[in-house]
């Protein structure tokens, strides 16, 4: 995903940061619209966007789903505690979870809990079955805690140019 030339905070300038801010607010912007918004040439926007993408600083836009409108109105955060912390056990669990239906995010943590999963399901029964059928079946899993999400909001923070 990343090119041989990695970008660093020192190699990003004000235009890069302005481009990132504009794309964060409206990822669907064309290079023409982006150029107009930033007051630069369209070719400059295309080059800068490609440079940021090639370096892995930005990724492709992703579809932002409203899971509740799709019938999955119950979200939960499941903390997972492992009995084995071998690289193989950790990788196997991560790999299996990111491809499992209902999983929105998997985070590998330090501290008491080893993983935090965010899931979207239709009901409490489906949540119970998810935990039993997809998490506790892994031999390296010692324990789980499930927390129902009442509300969540995405942060809007975007780093500014130094």
Residue frames as qw, qx, qy, qz and C-alpha x, y, z in Angstrom:
[[0.000, 0.885, 0.465, 0.000, 0.00, 0.00, 0.00],
 [0.191, -0.920, 0.096, 0.328, 2.78, 2.44, 0.75],
 [0.664, 0.705, -0.176, 0.174, 5.43, 3.56, -1.67],
 [0.773, 0.025, -0.271, 0.573, 9.15, 3.50, -1.14],
 [0.158, 0.337, -0.180, 0.910, 9.01, 7.20, -0.23],
 [0.333, -0.599, -0.691, 0.230, 7.30, 7.53, 3.11],
 [0.035, -0.733, -0.082, -0.674, 5.83, 10.86, 4.03],
 [0.450, -0.281, -0.583, 0.616, 6.56, 12.36, 7.44],
 [0.089, -0.875, -0.401, 0.254, 5.04, 15.33, 9.26],
 [0.280, -0.618, 0.234, 0.696, 8.05, 17.32, 8.07],
 [0.209, -0.011, 0.695, 0.688, 7.41, 16.49, 4.38],
 [0.057, 0.687, 0.708, 0.154, 3.73, 17.50, 4.49],
 [0.145, 0.059, -0.028, 0.987, 3.03, 21.15, 3.81],
 [0.308, 0.270, 0.371, -0.833, 0.00, 23.41, 4.21],
 [0.564, 0.229, -0.418, -0.674, -1.49, 22.32, 0.90],
 [0.398, 0.013, -0.917, -0.007, -1.25, 18.65, 1.90],
 [0.008, -0.229, -0.749, 0.621, -3.04, 19.45, 5.16],
 [0.420, 0.292, 0.051, -0.858, -5.69, 21.52, 3.37],
 [0.535, 0.156, -0.686, -0.468, -6.25, 18.67, 0.93],
 [0.273, -0.094, -0.924, 0.250, -6.58, 16.16, 3.80],
 [0.177, 0.273, 0.522, -0.788, -9.06, 18.43, 5.60],
 [0.507, 0.272, -0.220, -0.788, -11.16, 18.93, 2.46],
 [0.532, 0.094, -0.795, -0.277, -11.19, 15.20, 1.67],
 [0.100, -0.109, -0.864, 0.481, -12.04, 14.34, 5.27],
 [0.350, 0.321, 0.346, -0.809, -15.12, 16.53, 5.04],
 [0.735, 0.500, 0.060, -0.455, -16.05, 15.42, 1.50],
 [0.537, -0.312, 0.725, 0.298, -14.19, 12.29, 0.34],
 [0.626, 0.500, 0.586, 0.116, -16.19, 12.21, -2.89],
 [0.129, 0.877, -0.109, -0.449, -14.67, 15.48, -4.18],
 [0.821, 0.479, 0.123, 0.287, -13.26, 15.26, -7.68],
 [0.600, -0.158, 0.047, 0.783, -9.82, 16.72, -8.36],
 [0.120, 0.522, 0.323, 0.780, -11.53, 19.55, -10.24],
 [0.446, -0.788, -0.302, -0.297, -13.78, 20.42, -7.29],
 [0.741, -0.499, -0.126, 0.432, -10.90, 20.03, -4.86],
 [0.500, 0.137, 0.144, 0.843, -8.71, 22.34, -6.96],
 [0.094, -0.675, -0.305, -0.665, -11.46, 24.94, -7.08],
 [0.619, -0.738, -0.264, -0.046, -11.98, 24.74, -3.31],
 [0.725, -0.461, 0.017, 0.512, -8.25, 25.04, -2.56],
 [0.186, 0.949, -0.086, -0.239, -7.43, 27.58, -5.27],
 [0.320, -0.517, 0.697, 0.381, -4.78, 25.48, -7.03],
 [0.453, 0.357, -0.611, -0.543, -4.43, 23.72, -10.37],
 [0.929, -0.038, 0.024, -0.366, -6.35, 20.49, -10.91],
 [0.788, 0.359, -0.465, 0.183, -3.09, 18.72, -11.85],
 [0.043, 0.491, -0.622, 0.608, -1.58, 19.80, -8.52],
 [0.699, -0.236, 0.347, -0.579, -4.53, 18.29, -6.64],
 [0.952, 0.180, -0.190, -0.161, -4.30, 15.07, -8.64],
 [0.560, 0.458, -0.579, 0.376, -0.55, 14.79, -7.97],
 [0.171, -0.435, 0.588, -0.660, -0.85, 15.58, -4.26],
 [0.832, -0.129, 0.179, -0.510, -3.80, 13.22, -3.75],
 [0.911, 0.259, -0.320, 0.007, -1.95, 10.39, -5.54],
 [0.335, 0.503, -0.610, 0.512, 1.23, 11.10, -3.51],
 [0.438, -0.358, 0.503, -0.653, -0.72, 10.94, -0.22],
 [0.929, 0.027, 0.043, -0.366, -2.52, 7.77, -1.31],
 [0.788, 0.399, -0.447, 0.142, 0.64, 6.05, -2.57],
 [0.162, 0.462, -0.653, 0.577, 2.42, 6.78, 0.71],
 [0.459, -0.351, -0.809, 0.107, -0.52, 5.37, 2.71],
 [0.021, -0.019, -0.358, 0.933, -1.29, 8.72, 4.38],
 [0.598, 0.177, 0.173, -0.763, -4.83, 8.58, 3.02],
 [0.330, 0.075, 0.933, 0.126, -6.84, 5.60, 1.82],
 [0.123, -0.296, -0.658, -0.682, -9.68, 5.19, -0.59],
 [0.454, -0.198, 0.192, -0.847, -13.02, 6.62, 0.51],
 [0.073, -0.136, -0.983, 0.097, -15.22, 4.07, 2.28],
 [0.399, -0.485, -0.505, -0.592, -18.96, 3.83, 2.31],
 [0.093, -0.137, 0.625, -0.763, -20.30, 5.05, 5.66],
 [0.394, -0.331, -0.789, -0.335, -23.25, 2.79, 6.49],
 [0.464, -0.314, 0.333, -0.758, -26.10, 3.47, 8.88],
 [0.181, 0.048, -0.982, 0.024, -26.41, -0.05, 10.25],
 [0.291, 0.282, 0.658, -0.634, -29.64, 0.73, 12.11],
 [0.553, 0.453, -0.080, -0.694, -31.38, 1.62, 8.83],
 [0.481, 0.323, -0.764, -0.284, -30.15, -1.69, 7.44],
 [0.840, -0.295, -0.337, -0.305, -31.76, -3.60, 10.32],
 [0.736, -0.049, -0.481, 0.474, -28.76, -3.87, 12.67],
 [0.181, -0.834, -0.045, -0.518, -29.76, -1.35, 15.31],
 [0.753, -0.653, 0.077, 0.028, -28.02, -2.97, 18.29],
 [0.528, 0.632, -0.452, 0.343, -24.33, -2.14, 18.55],
 [0.801, -0.596, 0.030, 0.048, -22.03, -3.55, 21.19],
 [0.228, 0.740, -0.603, 0.194, -18.41, -3.34, 22.24],
 [0.969, -0.228, -0.099, -0.011, -16.98, -6.69, 23.23],
 [0.059, -0.778, 0.616, -0.111, -13.74, -6.81, 25.19],
 [0.958, 0.107, -0.264, -0.030, -11.84, -10.05, 24.77],
 [0.390, -0.721, 0.563, -0.102, -9.32, -11.58, 27.15],
 [0.780, 0.369, -0.500, -0.079, -6.91, -14.23, 25.88],
 [0.848, -0.482, 0.218, 0.028, -5.30, -17.10, 27.74],
 [0.766, -0.027, 0.332, 0.550, -2.55, -17.42, 25.13],
 [0.124, 0.915, -0.038, -0.383, -0.75, -14.38, 23.77],
 [0.604, -0.122, 0.573, 0.540, 1.37, -16.14, 21.18],
 [0.131, 0.391, -0.357, -0.838, 1.76, -14.32, 17.88],
 [0.123, -0.108, -0.897, -0.411, -0.03, -17.23, 16.19],
 [0.065, -0.554, -0.791, 0.252, -3.05, -17.02, 18.53],
 [0.035, 0.620, 0.151, -0.769, -3.25, -13.23, 18.23],
 [0.125, 0.291, -0.564, -0.762, -2.94, -13.26, 14.43],
 [0.083, -0.249, -0.937, -0.232, -5.44, -16.10, 14.08],
 [0.002, 0.637, 0.644, -0.423, -8.03, -14.26, 16.18],
 [0.072, 0.579, -0.091, -0.807, -7.49, -10.94, 14.36],
 [0.094, 0.155, -0.744, -0.643, -7.67, -12.57, 10.94],
 [0.060, -0.387, -0.916, -0.084, -10.84, -14.45, 11.78],
 [0.004, 0.649, 0.519, -0.556, -12.62, -11.44, 13.29],
 [0.072, 0.476, -0.207, -0.851, -12.03, -8.93, 10.47],
 [0.250, 0.052, -0.747, -0.614, -13.78, -11.27, 8.03],
 [0.041, -0.354, -0.906, 0.228, -16.68, -12.22, 10.32],
 [0.150, -0.617, -0.497, -0.592, -20.16, -10.85, 9.66],
 [0.432, -0.831, -0.344, -0.061, -21.36, -8.15, 12.10],
 [0.633, -0.428, -0.052, 0.643, -17.81, -6.99, 12.99],
 [0.232, 0.961, 0.119, 0.096, -17.35, -3.26, 12.43],
 [0.172, 0.817, -0.462, 0.298, -13.92, -2.88, 14.06],
 [0.912, -0.274, -0.209, 0.223, -11.28, -4.97, 15.80],
 [0.047, 0.869, -0.362, 0.334, -8.66, -3.30, 18.00],
 [0.823, -0.072, -0.436, 0.357, -5.68, -5.10, 19.58],
 [0.286, -0.891, 0.048, -0.350, -4.97, -3.49, 22.95],
 [0.373, 0.244, -0.694, 0.565, -2.49, -3.27, 25.78],
 [0.411, -0.315, 0.354, -0.779, -3.76, -3.48, 29.36],
 [0.533, -0.049, 0.751, -0.387, -6.20, -5.95, 30.91],
 [0.776, 0.471, 0.342, -0.242, -8.24, -6.61, 27.77],
 [0.524, -0.192, 0.610, 0.563, -6.50, -7.93, 24.69],
 [0.102, 0.261, 0.631, 0.724, -9.05, -6.97, 22.03],
 [0.297, 0.451, 0.411, -0.734, -12.03, -4.70, 21.62],
 [0.146, 0.262, 0.790, 0.535, -14.57, -5.51, 18.93],
 [0.376, 0.307, 0.195, -0.852, -17.41, -3.29, 17.81],
 [0.109, 0.192, 0.928, 0.299, -20.29, -5.23, 16.31],
 [0.462, 0.101, -0.005, -0.881, -23.74, -4.48, 14.88],
 [0.006, -0.154, -0.987, -0.045, -26.55, -7.03, 15.27],
 [0.339, -0.423, -0.504, -0.672, -30.35, -7.16, 15.08],
 [0.696, -0.583, -0.177, -0.380, -31.10, -8.28, 18.64],
 [0.418, -0.648, 0.578, -0.266, -29.75, -9.30, 22.02],
 [0.928, 0.003, 0.366, -0.068, -30.24, -12.93, 20.99],
 [0.758, 0.611, -0.072, 0.217, -28.12, -12.40, 17.88],
 [0.012, 0.823, -0.468, 0.321, -25.47, -10.70, 20.03],
 [0.715, -0.414, 0.530, -0.195, -25.40, -13.65, 22.43],
 [0.932, 0.257, 0.250, 0.061, -25.09, -16.07, 19.51],
 [0.484, 0.804, -0.261, 0.227, -22.32, -13.98, 17.96],
 [0.258, -0.725, 0.582, -0.264, -20.24, -14.14, 21.14],
 [0.792, -0.203, 0.557, -0.148, -20.83, -17.88, 21.59],
 [0.872, 0.407, 0.268, 0.054, -20.43, -18.85, 17.93],
 [0.592, 0.730, -0.083, 0.331, -17.56, -16.59, 16.86],
 [0.014, -0.802, 0.438, -0.405, -15.52, -15.51, 19.88],
 [0.615, -0.503, 0.533, -0.290, -15.60, -18.02, 22.71],
 [0.976, 0.202, 0.076, -0.034, -15.03, -20.90, 20.26],
 [0.479, 0.702, -0.449, 0.277, -11.41, -19.79, 19.81],
 [0.842, -0.253, -0.404, 0.251, -9.23, -21.93, 22.09],
 [0.465, 0.148, -0.289, 0.824, -7.05, -18.95, 23.11],
 [0.269, -0.557, -0.090, -0.781, -10.01, -16.93, 24.45],
 [0.243, -0.066, -0.795, 0.552, -10.30, -16.89, 28.24],
 [0.009, 0.605, 0.617, -0.504, -13.13, -14.41, 28.81],
 [0.128, 0.442, 0.400, 0.793, -15.29, -11.70, 27.22],
 [0.029, 0.516, 0.497, -0.697, -17.27, -8.70, 28.43],
 [0.177, 0.497, 0.622, 0.579, -20.07, -7.28, 26.32],
 [0.040, -0.452, -0.294, 0.841, -21.15, -3.65, 26.51],
 [0.321, 0.710, 0.605, 0.164, -24.23, -2.30, 24.73],
 [0.258, 0.033, 0.130, 0.957, -23.64, 0.97, 22.87],
 [0.126, 0.715, 0.544, -0.421, -26.24, 3.64, 23.66],
 [0.352, 0.929, 0.053, -0.104, -24.76, 6.27, 21.33],
 [0.686, -0.232, 0.285, 0.628, -21.57, 6.89, 19.39],
 [0.324, 0.937, 0.039, -0.128, -20.18, 9.79, 17.45],
 [0.797, 0.257, 0.032, 0.545, -17.12, 10.10, 15.30],
 [0.361, -0.674, 0.006, 0.645, -14.52, 12.65, 16.21],
 [0.505, 0.844, 0.168, 0.060, -13.81, 15.39, 13.72],
 [0.378, -0.788, 0.329, 0.359, -10.16, 16.05, 14.58],
 [0.799, 0.530, 0.038, 0.283, -7.78, 16.48, 11.65],
 [0.630, -0.419, 0.032, 0.653, -4.10, 17.27, 12.32],
 [0.229, 0.964, 0.030, -0.129, -3.11, 20.77, 11.31],
 [0.683, 0.543, -0.209, 0.442, 0.09, 21.75, 9.53],
 [0.661, -0.432, -0.271, 0.550, 2.92, 22.33, 12.00]]
